[in-house]
């Protein structure tokens, strides 16, 4: 039976089988039987990478924090989490830079000060979730709203109905001039408007075709953004490939035979690259790039 550690945009915890692309931490929320007994324990609500320095963890271990999981980054932000300063340092740096632009009145940029403000923005005094209202047209990309009990993501001029399995187009759409209930805490929405939305990691199906990844399971789960970023990093000794992790600014090394790319955990809702023709073209381009790595390696070995 799944553990109760999947987070929805309301920041509530559910026991579902759908997997996530980010991990979260609010302190130790479980008991010895791995049952959730508290919605949060500490004010720093953070969003972590699924893997970091090859560390291994037992889920809901005794005397340890509770591992939470999110569909994607907009979901984590809607729930009130911020990037971890250790395992997601580049994302945390972008977050603080956007914070300084969007909230110039707050001079203290320490993690403690940011966490205190976020905590007040996501919860009411009685511990219930704080929801605020705004006109739909005034909300930036990445904002999560609620309509008729459903969570809706605003992204690139479209409205997407949220679920643990992924997104679907919202029908009928909400008029731009309508007042809506906003789930994403107000300070984070201001950060999105200040430029942070452009760095959000969202499912592949929501991306523009030029930004989508081509997934190659027959090649060990390699993934690349076929616009050329992968071509910069040739094969390393025929054993490892330096692949760009979707949504990250820092390329990482992955063992070549092992499917350790984030698509392995996100395949159910990130593997759709668009139309069949576009998918075939993307895979064809990525195949050509992939084969060029072996030609490059062979040339180096002969020289």
C-alpha positions in Angstrom: 0.0 0.0 0.0 1.4 3.5 -0.9 2.6 5.7 1.9 0.8 8.9 2.7 3.5 11.2 1.4 2.3 12.6 -1.9 1.5 16.3 -1.7 -1.2 18.1 -3.6 -1.4 21.9 -4.3 -3.4 22.4 -1.1 -0.3 21.1 0.8 -2.3 18.1 2.0 -0.8 14.6 2.1 -2.3 11.6 0.2 -1.5 7.9 -0.2 -1.4 7.4 -4.0 0.8 5.3 -6.3 1.7 8.1 -8.7 5.4 9.0 -8.4 6.9 12.5 -8.2 9.8 14.4 -9.6 10.7 16.4 -6.4 11.1 15.4 -2.8 10.1 17.6 0.2 10.7 18.0 3.9 8.6 19.6 6.7 10.2 17.7 9.5 9.2 14.4 11.1 5.4 13.9 10.4 5.1 10.1 10.9 5.0 7.7 13.8 6.7 4.3 14.3 4.0 2.7 12.1 4.8 5.1 9.3 1.5 6.9 9.7 1.2 10.7 9.3 0.3 12.3 12.6 1.1 15.9 11.8 0.8 18.1 8.7 4.1 19.9 9.5 6.7 20.2 12.3 9.2 22.9 11.2 8.8 26.2 9.4 11.3 25.6 6.7 9.3 23.7 4.1 11.8 22.8 1.4 11.8 21.1 -2.0 14.7 18.7 -2.6 16.1 16.7 -5.5 15.3 13.1 -5.8 18.9 12.1 -5.7 21.9 13.9 -4.2 25.5 12.6 -3.8 24.3 9.0 -4.1 22.7 9.2 -0.6 20.3 6.4 0.2 17.4 6.8 2.5 14.7 4.5 4.0 11.3 6.1 3.7 9.8 7.3 6.9 12.6 5.8 9.0 12.5 6.2 12.8 13.8 9.5 14.2 14.1 11.0 10.7 12.2 13.5 8.7 9.3 12.4 6.5 10.0 12.3 2.8 7.3 14.0 0.8 6.9 13.9 -3.0 5.5 16.4 -5.6 4.3 16.0 -9.1 6.5 18.9 -10.3 7.9 22.3 -9.2 4.7 24.4 -9.5 3.0 21.9 -7.2 5.7 22.2 -4.6 5.5 26.0 -4.8 1.7 25.9 -4.6 2.0 23.8 -1.4 4.3 26.5 0.1 7.7 24.9 -0.3 10.9 26.6 -1.4 14.1 25.1 -3.0 16.6 23.4 -0.7 19.8 25.4 -0.2 22.0 22.2 -0.2 20.8 19.7 -2.9 19.2 22.4 -5.1 21.7 25.2 -4.7 21.3 26.8 -8.1 17.5 26.8 -7.8 17.8 28.3 -4.3 20.0 31.0 -5.6 17.5 31.9 -8.3 14.8 31.9 -5.7 16.6 34.4 -3.5 17.5 36.7 -6.4 13.8 36.8 -7.4 12.9 37.4 -3.8 15.2 40.4 -3.7 13.6 41.8 -6.9 10.0 41.1 -5.9 10.2 42.0 -2.2 12.7 44.9 -1.9 11.1 46.0 1.3 12.4 42.9 3.0 16.1 43.5 3.6 16.7 40.3 5.5 17.3 37.5 2.9 18.3 34.9 5.4 16.7 31.5 5.1 15.0 32.0 8.6 13.5 35.3 7.6 12.2 33.9 4.3 10.7 30.8 6.0 9.0 32.9 8.6 7.3 35.1 5.9 6.3 32.0 3.8 4.9 30.3 6.8 2.6 33.2 7.5 1.6 33.4 3.9 0.6 29.7 3.5 -1.2 29.1 6.8 -3.8 31.0 8.8 -3.5 31.4 12.6 -5.7 28.3 13.2 -3.4 26.2 11.0 -5.8 26.1 8.1 -4.6 26.7 4.5 -4.5 30.4 3.5 -6.2 31.0 0.1 -6.3 34.5 -1.4 -8.1 35.9 -4.4 -6.9 37.7 -7.5 -8.0 38.5 -11.1 -7.0 35.6 -13.4 -5.4 38.0 -15.9 -3.1 39.4 -13.2 -1.5 36.0 -12.3 1.8 35.0 -13.8 2.8 31.6 -15.2 3.3 28.9 -12.6 0.4 30.1 -10.4 -2.0 27.4 -9.1 -5.6 28.3 -8.6 -8.8 26.4 -7.6 -12.0 26.1 -9.5 -15.0 24.0 -8.4 -12.8 21.9 -6.2 -10.1 21.3 -8.9 -6.6 22.6 -8.9 -5.6 24.4 -12.1 -2.1 25.4 -13.3 -1.6 28.6 -15.4 1.2 28.0 -17.9 2.1 29.7 -21.2 -1.4 31.2 -21.7 -3.2 27.9 -21.1 -5.1 26.4 -18.1 -4.2 22.9 -17.0 -6.3 20.7 -14.7 -4.0 19.2 -12.1 -3.9 15.5 -10.9 -1.4 13.3 -9.3 -0.9 11.6 -12.7 -0.3 14.8 -14.6 -2.2 17.6 -16.4 -5.1 17.8 -18.8 -6.5 20.9 -20.6 -9.2 22.6 -18.6 -12.6 22.7 -20.3 -14.2 25.2 -20.3 -11.5 27.7 -19.5 -11.9 30.4 -16.9 -12.4 34.0 -18.3 -9.4 36.2 -17.9 -11.4 38.9 -16.0 -12.8 36.5 -13.3 -11.7 36.6 -9.7 -10.2 33.2 -8.7 -9.0 31.5 -5.5 -5.2 31.3 -5.6 -3.4 28.4 -3.9 0.2 29.5 -4.5 1.2 31.7 -1.6 1.2 35.4 -2.5 5.0 36.0 -2.0 5.8 33.2 -4.4 3.4 34.5 -7.0 5.2 37.8 -6.8 8.5 35.9 -7.4 7.0 34.3 -10.5 6.0 37.7 -11.8 9.6 38.9 -11.1 11.1 36.2 -13.4 11.2 33.0 -11.4 8.5 31.4 -13.5 10.9 31.2 -16.4 13.1 28.7 -14.5 10.3 26.4 -13.3 10.6 22.6 -14.1 7.3 21.5 -15.5 6.2 18.3 -17.2 7.4 17.8 -20.7 3.9 17.8 -22.3 3.5 21.5 -21.1 6.8 22.7 -22.7 7.1 24.4 -26.1 8.3 21.8 -28.7 11.7 23.4 -28.9 12.3 22.9 -25.2 11.0 19.3 -24.9 13.3 16.3 -24.2 13.5 13.2 -26.4 13.5 10.1 -24.2 15.4 7.1 -25.5 14.8 4.1 -23.4 16.6 1.8 -25.8 19.8 3.8 -25.2 19.8 3.5 -21.4 17.3 6.2 -20.7 19.3 9.1 -22.2 17.6 12.4 -22.4 18.6 15.6 -24.2 17.2 18.9 -25.2 17.7 18.4 -28.9 18.2 22.1 -29.5 21.9 21.3 -29.1 22.7 21.3 -25.4 23.5 17.6 -25.3 25.9 17.8 -28.2 28.3 19.9 -26.2 29.1 16.9 -24.0 30.6 13.9 -25.8 30.9 10.4 -24.5 33.4 10.1 -21.6 35.4 6.9 -22.1 32.5 5.0 -23.5 31.2 4.5 -20.0 29.4 7.6 -19.0 27.4 10.3 -20.7 27.1 13.8 -19.4 23.4 14.5 -19.8 21.4 17.6 -19.2 18.8 17.1 -16.4 15.5 18.7 -17.5 14.9 21.8 -15.4 18.4 22.0 -14.0 21.1 24.5 -15.0 24.0 22.2 -14.1 24.7 19.1 -16.3 25.4 15.9 -14.3 27.2 12.6 -15.0 25.0 9.5 -15.2 26.2 5.9 -15.7 25.6 5.0 -19.3 23.8 1.6 -19.0 21.7 2.7 -16.1 18.4 4.5 -16.5 19.0 7.1 -13.7 17.6 10.1 -15.5 14.7 11.9 -13.9 12.4 10.6 -16.7 12.6 7.2 -15.1 10.5 8.4 -12.2 8.4 10.9 -14.3 7.7 8.8 -17.4 3.9 8.5 -17.0 3.3 12.2 -17.6 6.6 13.5 -19.1 7.1 11.1 -21.9 4.6 12.7 -24.3 6.6 14.9 -26.6 3.6 16.1 -28.7 2.4 14.8 -32.0 3.7 11.4 -33.4 5.4 13.3 -36.2 7.1 15.6 -33.8 8.1 12.7 -31.5 9.6 10.8 -34.4 11.6 13.9 -35.5 12.9 14.6 -32.0 14.0 11.0 -31.6 15.6 11.0 -35.0 17.6 14.1 -34.2 18.6 12.7 -30.8 19.6 9.4 -32.4 21.9 11.3 -34.8 23.5 13.1 -31.9 23.8 9.9 -29.9 25.5 8.1 -32.8 27.9 11.0 -33.3 29.2 10.4 -29.8 30.5 7.0 -30.8 32.1 8.4 -34.0 33.8 11.1 -31.9 35.0 8.5 -29.4 36.3 6.2 -32.2 38.2 9.0 -33.9 39.9 9.9 -30.6 40.9 6.3 -30.0 42.4 6.0 -33.4 44.4 9.3 -33.1 
